[in-house]
Amino acid sequence: MLDKDLDEKVERMLNAALGGLTPHEALLKASQDEAANVDERAAAKEKNRERALKLLAELEKAQAKSKTCVF
C-alpha cells in the first residue's frame, strides 16, 4: 500500500514537471527550445560582431586623426 501511494505521488510530480506533456512531447519541446536558443545566440553573436567592427572603425579613425593633428 505504501509503495502504491509513493508511486502515485511520483507520477503526479512527474506529470507536473512535464507540464501535462508526454515524455516524448517534453523531449521534442526541449529540443525545439534549444534550437531556438542556438538561433538567438547566433543572432546576438553577429550583432556583437557588427558593433565591434563599428567600434574598431571609429577607433582607427580617431587614431588616424590624432596622428595627423599637430599641436
C-alpha positions in Angstrom: 0.0 0.0 0.0 2.8 2.4 0.9 4.6 1.7 -2.4 1.4 2.4 -4.3 1.0 5.8 -2.6 4.6 6.6 -3.3 4.2 5.6 -7.0 1.1 7.8 -7.3 2.9 10.8 -5.7 5.9 10.3 -8.0 3.6 10.0 -11.0 1.8 13.3 -10.1 5.2 15.0 -9.6 6.4 13.8 -13.0 3.2 14.9 -14.7 3.5 18.4 -13.0 7.2 18.6 -14.1 6.3 17.7 -17.6 3.6 20.4 -17.7 1.0 17.9 -19.0 3.2 16.7 -21.8 4.1 13.1 -22.5 7.8 12.4 -22.1 8.2 12.3 -25.9 6.5 15.7 -26.3 8.7 17.1 -23.5 11.8 15.9 -25.3 10.6 17.4 -28.6 9.8 20.7 -26.9 13.2 20.8 -25.2 14.9 20.1 -28.5 12.9 22.9 -30.2 13.7 25.3 -27.4 17.4 24.5 -27.6 17.4 25.1 -31.4 15.7 28.4 -30.9 18.2 29.4 -28.2 21.0 28.5 -30.7 19.5 30.8 -33.3 19.2 33.6 -30.7 22.8 33.2 -29.6 24.0 33.2 -33.3 22.0 36.4 -33.9 23.4 38.0 -30.7 27.0 37.0 -31.8 26.5 38.5 -35.2 25.1 41.7 -33.7 28.1 41.9 -31.3 30.5 41.3 -34.2 28.9 44.2 -36.1 29.2 46.5 -33.1 32.8 45.5 -32.6 33.7 46.3 -36.2 32.0 49.7 -36.0 33.9 50.5 -32.8 37.1 49.3 -34.4 36.5 51.6 -37.4 35.8 54.5 -35.1 39.0 53.9 -33.1 41.0 53.6 -36.2 39.5 56.9 -37.5 40.3 58.6 -34.2 43.8 57.3 -34.2 44.4 58.5 -37.8 43.1 62.0 -36.8 45.4 62.1 -33.8 48.4 61.2 -35.9 47.7 64.0 -38.4 47.0 66.7 -35.8 50.0 68.8 -34.9 49.8 70.6 -31.5 
